[in-house]
Amino acid sequence: MRKFALVVLAGLPLLLAGCSTFSASIDYDHTFDFSQWKTYRWVAPKGKKHADPVAGEILLQLIDREMRSRGMQNADERPDFRMAAMVTKRKGRANWGGGGRYGGGGGYGYTAGSIVISMTDAKTKNLVWWAVASDIVDMDQLAEGMMKSIQRALATIFNDFPPPPAGTGSATTE
C-alpha cells in the first residue's frame, strides 16, 4: 500500500500539469461605449499589495503591452479610464481516500494564483469592466515561467477587449 501511495505521489505533478485548472471570468457594463477610450492611468488597489512583487511587475508590463496593441496609451494627465490590477494567491489542499481499515488516503497542497483587473471610467468614476483569471500556480517559478502563465491569462482576458459599442454585437464573457 505504501509503494502505491509513493507512486501516486511521485506522479502527481505530472498529472496536475496535464490537467489545467485555468478559469477566467470577464464582465462589463454592456451600456458603456468603450470606443472613446484612448488613455488610461494605473491606480493601486486600495490597501492591497501584490502577492508576489515580481509577478505584479510582470503583470503590469504585460497589460501595458496589451493596451498599446489596442491603440491605448498610459497617460498620467487626464486619462479616459483608470485601471487597477492585482496578483493574489491562496493556499489550499486537495484530499482523497478515506482511511478505512488500512489507513490510506492522502492529498496534496497547492497554491491558487489569481489576476484581478478593474477599469473605472475617469469621468463618471463608475466601474465599467473587470476580469478575474485563476489557475494553480508555482509562485516560486522563475520570472520567465511566470511571464508565460500571465501571458496566457491575459490572452484570454483581453481576447474581446475593448467590448463592442452597445447594440452592435457582444463580446464573450466566461
SEDO-741268 format. One line per field, with one value per residue (C-alpha): x, y, z. Coordinates in Angstrom, 2 decimals, decimal comma. Layout:
N
x	(X ...);
y	(Y ...);
z	(Z ...);
END
This chain:
174
x	(0,00 2,88 4,53 1,25 0,97 4,55 3,96 0,78 2,52 5,53 3,25 1,01 2,95 2,74 -0,96 -1,57 0,50 -1,79 -4,99 -5,44 -7,46 -7,35 -10,53 -11,38 -14,38 -14,90 -17,81 -18,54 -21,23 -22,97 -24,37 -20,96 -19,22 -15,57 -14,69 -13,99 -11,18 -7,66 -5,70 -5,50 -3,72 -2,68 -4,12 -3,16 -5,91 -6,80 -5,00 -3,70 -0,29 0,66 1,07 4,35 6,10 7,86 4,59 2,91 5,51 5,33 1,53 1,59 4,16 2,19 -1,09 0,65 1,70 -1,88 -3,22 -0,66 -1,59 -5,16 -4,09 -4,34 -1,62 -0,71 -1,15 -0,91 -2,67 -6,44 -6,83 -10,07 -10,07 -8,28 -7,05 -6,08 -4,51 -3,52 -1,86 -3,29 -2,68 -4,17 -3,04 -5,31 -5,28 -6,95 -7,64 -8,59 -9,17 -10,69 -8,54 -10,65 -9,25 -5,78 -5,32 -4,56 -5,98 -3,80 -3,72 -1,55 -1,12 -1,44 -1,36 -4,14 -2,99 -5,37 -5,14 -7,77 -8,18 -10,68 -11,31 -13,14 -14,38 -12,47 -15,46 -18,16 -15,86 -18,05 -16,57 -17,28 -15,03 -13,50 -11,85 -10,52 -8,35 -7,24 -5,01 -2,95 0,49 4,05 4,78 8,44 8,89 11,36 10,24 10,18 7,72 5,62 5,56 4,23 1,49 0,43 0,54 -1,78 -4,25 -4,11 -4,63 -7,95 -8,92 -8,26 -9,40 -12,51 -11,30 -12,50 -16,08 -18,12 -20,34 -23,75 -26,17 -23,53 -22,79 -21,48 -18,13 -17,83 -17,91 -16,98);
y	(0,00 2,33 1,73 2,55 5,81 6,75 6,02 8,12 11,00 10,82 11,00 13,74 16,69 15,14 14,55 18,10 19,53 17,78 18,99 22,70 24,37 27,74 29,76 33,33 35,49 38,79 41,18 44,76 47,41 46,49 50,02 51,69 52,87 51,75 53,10 56,55 55,30 56,09 56,76 55,18 55,63 52,97 53,20 50,98 48,82 50,34 48,68 45,79 44,61 42,02 38,53 38,37 41,64 40,09 38,65 42,00 43,92 41,41 41,70 45,49 45,40 42,80 44,69 47,87 45,86 44,63 48,16 49,53 46,78 48,12 51,73 52,83 54,71 55,08 58,76 60,47 63,61 63,40 59,68 58,30 55,47 54,24 50,69 48,58 45,13 42,70 39,30 37,32 33,83 31,44 28,07 25,06 21,32 18,58 15,32 11,89 8,49 7,95 5,84 2,84 -0,35 0,02 3,77 5,33 8,47 11,39 14,71 17,49 21,16 23,73 27,47 29,11 32,32 34,94 38,05 40,67 43,67 46,51 49,56 52,65 55,44 58,61 60,92 59,02 57,08 54,01 50,53 49,51 46,47 43,76 40,40 37,60 34,71 31,90 28,86 26,50 28,11 27,68 31,04 30,01 29,65 31,86 35,12 33,53 30,85 33,41 35,60 32,72 31,95 35,59 35,98 33,00 34,51 37,95 36,49 35,09 38,15 40,64 38,46 40,61 43,90 46,55 45,32 46,48 49,56 48,82 47,37 46,34 42,82 41,21 40,35 36,97 36,60 33,39);
z	(0,00 0,82 -2,55 -4,29 -2,34 -3,22 -6,92 -6,87 -5,09 -7,42 -10,48 -9,08 -10,51 -13,98 -13,57 -12,41 -15,24 -17,73 -16,07 -16,48 -13,78 -15,56 -15,46 -16,41 -15,77 -17,58 -17,28 -18,20 -18,40 -21,65 -22,00 -21,86 -25,06 -24,78 -28,24 -26,76 -24,53 -25,70 -22,50 -19,05 -15,76 -13,28 -9,78 -6,87 -5,39 -2,02 0,88 -1,24 -2,39 -4,97 -3,50 -5,40 -6,35 -9,38 -10,72 -10,07 -12,07 -14,91 -14,90 -15,21 -18,03 -19,97 -19,54 -20,80 -23,87 -24,37 -24,12 -26,61 -29,08 -28,91 -29,52 -25,89 -24,03 -20,37 -19,51 -16,13 -17,38 -17,90 -18,65 -20,10 -17,59 -14,51 -14,23 -11,24 -11,41 -8,70 -8,33 -5,44 -4,12 -1,62 -0,40 -0,48 -0,01 -2,03 -0,23 -1,49 0,01 3,35 5,57 6,42 7,92 6,37 6,68 3,34 1,94 1,16 -0,54 -1,82 -1,18 -3,94 -4,49 -6,48 -8,11 -9,47 -11,59 -10,86 -13,20 -12,98 -15,14 -13,97 -16,22 -15,28 -15,85 -14,00 -11,64 -12,32 -12,55 -16,15 -16,86 -14,68 -15,02 -12,83 -14,02 -11,73 -12,01 -9,88 -9,91 -8,75 -7,10 -6,82 -10,57 -12,39 -13,97 -17,45 -16,37 -14,52 -17,63 -19,75 -17,23 -17,04 -20,84 -21,20 -18,75 -20,37 -23,85 -22,62 -20,60 -23,39 -26,28 -26,90 -25,45 -25,89 -25,96 -28,96 -28,62 -27,12 -29,67 -32,25 -31,08 -27,97 -26,60 -24,97 -21,24 -19,48);
END
